């Protein structure tokens, strides 16, 4: 009797640094990693075009990695894919229109979930429990659910929001440097000195910063400098207190209901450590007194794998939403049997 092919699920995390892709085995609990199945990364981010995130470029990047992961696993088939993509809510039209059929044609995938990266961050951090998650790196977004609907706060980019995120902290630090350069109140001489070490004379900073397409990342690169001077510089410490207040406000805006709930923090911003985390604990206690801060169980790629396993097993409890989380059934149940 022929052994059945191993069945796997594929998780995809698509962001500003490219794709991260991993395989797992769905089972009754959390998805199990595939032996020798370390995640793979693409060399560049997926392009955007008139219809948003480019589905063709996405598939060009994804397919070689998916096939390489299957080869590493010794063969098998992929029964479900979950994609978490930055910009899915507003730039995901092409992915939603083209990706399910493309994955069916190329890999024979039966079920596809397309999610905003905030949703996969939530699933990675809290799984399918009600609560609130703040995902913060260069930018910042908060998302919460009572398992019937999603609530979102911020994530509006470095010009309109992302308050308390890495770019916001870095910009505030550079503003304090420029205030010191001008002799205005609120300036920081230590931040000015460090800014000039990194970027050159302060008067030339606008000309070096404004034309860059990667302005948010450049601004965020200064956030660790702010954190590194917070112990001895009241201005830097004040910036981090303000960031903590913004982060807690975003979490409070998305919390489900008014009773007890869990709150998790995920993303590279929180690697700034105690200079940010200490005031953040105070703000969370003040603004969400009934909330319990918990350690994030995993990252957005872990969340994508969890969602993929849940749709493969027909047990997804997270709320579906046309923009935030949509599930596409490629085959009928009869063809799955």
Secondary structure, DSSP 4 states (H G I P E B T S, - for coil): -PPPPPEEEEEEEEETTEEEEEEEE--SSSPEEPTT---EE-SSPPPEETTEE-HHHHHHHHHHHHHHHHHHTTS-EEEEEEEEETTHHHH-HHHHHHHHHHHHHHH---EEEEEEHHHHHHHHHHTTSSEEEEEESSSEEEEEE-SS-EEEEE--HHHH--TTSHHHHHHHHHHHHHHHHHT-TT--HHHHHHHHHHHS-GGGHHHHHTT-TTHHHHHHTTHHHHHHHTTT-HHHHHHHHHHHHHHHHHHHHH-SSSS-EEEEEESGGGGGTHHHHHHHHHHHHHH-TTEEEE-----HHHHHHHHHHHHHTT---SPPBTTTEEEEE-S-HHHH-
